[in-house]
Amino acid sequence: MNNITQAVGARIRTYRQRCRITQEELAEKAEVHHTYIGQVERGEKNLTIVTLEKILSALGITFDEFFEHLDFKESEETTASQCYDIINNKTPAQQEKIHRLLCDIEELIK
């Protein structure tokens, strides 16, 4: 499959794992077959917009959230994008601590 299919599948897997639900649980909530979720996550299936909306609804996220910082040029999410996703889900105080740590690390590697 193409890069966009793989990127979308990887992003669905990331959100599903954050929700701590199985492929079967997501499939049930989205009203699709559980093997379909696995194929989507591996980038083996093309999604329709309607099916993507069902999956995103089941994950409790919007199209805007899902496509924010999604890089279609790579088959997997970039490390920077993964870091953003982790930091974005933290409180402002936690984000500040992470930022300070990153600044300290940057100084160490100079």
Secondary structure per residue as TSV (DSSP state, phi and psi in degrees):
chain	resnum	aa	ss	phi	psi
A	1	M	-	360.0	171.8
A	2	N	-	-86.9	172.0
A	3	N	H	-60.4	-38.1
A	4	I	H	-66.1	-38.8
A	5	T	H	-64.1	-42.0
A	6	Q	H	-68.3	-40.8
A	7	A	H	-64.9	-42.5
A	8	V	H	-64.8	-43.5
A	9	G	H	-61.7	-43.7
A	10	A	H	-63.7	-38.7
A	11	R	H	-67.3	-40.2
A	12	I	H	-61.5	-44.4
A	13	R	H	-58.7	-44.5
A	14	T	H	-59.1	-48.7
A	15	Y	H	-65.9	-38.6
A	16	R	H	-62.9	-44.3
A	17	Q	H	-65.8	-36.6
A	18	R	H	-62.5	-34.8
A	19	C	T	-77.8	-7.1
A	20	R	T	55.7	46.8
A	21	I	-	-123.2	154.7
A	22	T	-	-81.9	168.6
A	23	Q	H	-61.2	-38.0
A	24	E	H	-64.1	-42.0
A	25	E	H	-65.4	-42.1
A	26	L	H	-63.9	-43.2
A	27	A	H	-59.9	-41.9
A	28	E	H	-63.8	-45.4
A	29	K	H	-64.8	-35.3
A	30	A	H	-89.5	-4.0
A	31	E	T	59.8	46.3
A	32	V	S	-130.4	167.9
A	33	H	-	-73.7	143.6
A	34	H	H	-64.2	-30.8
A	35	T	H	-69.3	-26.6
A	36	Y	H	-64.1	-41.8
A	37	I	H	-59.8	-45.4
A	38	G	H	-59.8	-42.7
A	39	Q	H	-65.8	-39.1
A	40	V	H	-64.5	-47.4
A	41	E	H	-62.6	-30.7
A	42	R	T	-85.2	-2.2
A	43	G	T	77.5	21.8
A	44	E	-	-91.5	-15.8
A	45	K	S	-124.0	142.0
A	46	N	-	-86.1	135.9
A	47	L	-	-93.4	146.1
A	48	T	-	-85.2	161.9
A	49	I	H	-61.0	-38.8
A	50	V	H	-63.5	-44.9
A	51	T	H	-67.9	-39.7
A	52	L	H	-60.6	-41.5
A	53	E	H	-62.1	-39.5
A	54	K	H	-63.0	-43.4
A	55	I	H	-66.7	-45.2
A	56	L	H	-64.1	-40.0
A	57	S	H	-61.8	-42.4
A	58	A	H	-64.0	-30.9
A	59	L	H	-85.6	-9.8
A	60	G	T	75.4	31.3
A	61	I	-	-128.1	158.4
A	62	T	-	-94.5	167.2
A	63	F	H	-59.4	-42.0
A	64	D	H	-58.1	-49.0
A	65	E	H	-61.1	-43.5
A	66	F	H	-63.3	-44.3
A	67	F	H	-88.1	-7.0
A	68	E	T	-63.7	125.7
A	69	H	T	63.6	21.2
A	70	L	-	-85.0	121.6
A	71	D	-	-98.7	112.3
A	72	F	T	-80.4	-8.9
A	73	K	T	-79.9	-15.0
A	74	E	S	-119.7	150.3
A	75	S	S	-75.3	-25.2
A	76	E	S	-119.5	161.3
A	77	E	-	-66.2	145.4
A	78	T	-	-71.8	158.8
A	79	T	H	-60.0	-41.6
A	80	A	H	-61.2	-40.7
A	81	S	H	-65.9	-39.9
A	82	Q	H	-64.1	-41.2
A	83	C	H	-63.6	-43.2
A	84	Y	H	-58.0	-46.1
A	85	D	H	-59.7	-41.2
A	86	I	H	-64.8	-49.3
A	87	I	H	-66.9	-39.2
A	88	N	H	-61.7	-25.5
A	89	N	T	-90.7	7.5
A	90	K	S	-100.7	163.5
A	91	T	-	-70.6	160.7
A	92	P	H	-56.0	-38.0
A	93	A	H	-65.7	-41.1
A	94	Q	H	-67.3	-38.1
A	95	Q	H	-61.6	-40.5
A	96	E	H	-63.7	-41.7
A	97	K	H	-62.4	-43.8
A	98	I	H	-63.4	-40.6
A	99	H	H	-61.6	-44.9
A	100	R	H	-61.4	-41.1
A	101	L	H	-62.0	-43.6
A	102	L	H	-63.6	-39.3
A	103	C	H	-63.2	-42.1
A	104	D	H	-63.1	-42.9
A	105	I	H	-63.5	-41.6
A	106	E	H	-59.5	-41.3
A	107	E	H	-64.2	-39.3
A	108	L	H	-66.0	-35.2
A	109	I	H	-88.3	-2.1
A	110	K	-	-72.7	360.0
